[in-house]
Amino acid sequence: MQPLIGKPYLNIVVIMTKAELVNEISTKTGIEKVAVQQTIESMMKVVRNSLINDENVYLRGFGSFIVKKRAKKTGRIITKNATIIIPEHYIPAFKPAKTFTERVKNAHVKKAPQQ
């Protein structure tokens, strides 16, 4: 994984690309990279098509890929000093499972400084 410098208040952000994910899974399972890549691509295609068809995807212990509704709202274009109406629309979203959220939270608990 390549560390990327994020915003100053975020310190360092580490990002795993799809290629690195394929490599990691291939290394841990012994399955060829091509097969892993095809599997990941197929999974993403199924999730994408399900959300397009307004079907949520639930993966127990991991989370849910859902379609969220954004309400109609008023926005502003500051440079033109104009008000615009942003219509109601839908966006894809991911909602992590409670157990997954707790594991991530517990993994990042900062220890109290010693005096």
Secondary structure by P-SEA (a helix, b strand, c coil): cccccccccccbbbbbcaaaaaaaaaaaccccaaaaaaaaaaaaaaaaaaaaacbbbbbcccccbbbbbbcbbbbbcccccbbbbbccbbbbbbbbcaaaaaaaaaaaccccccc
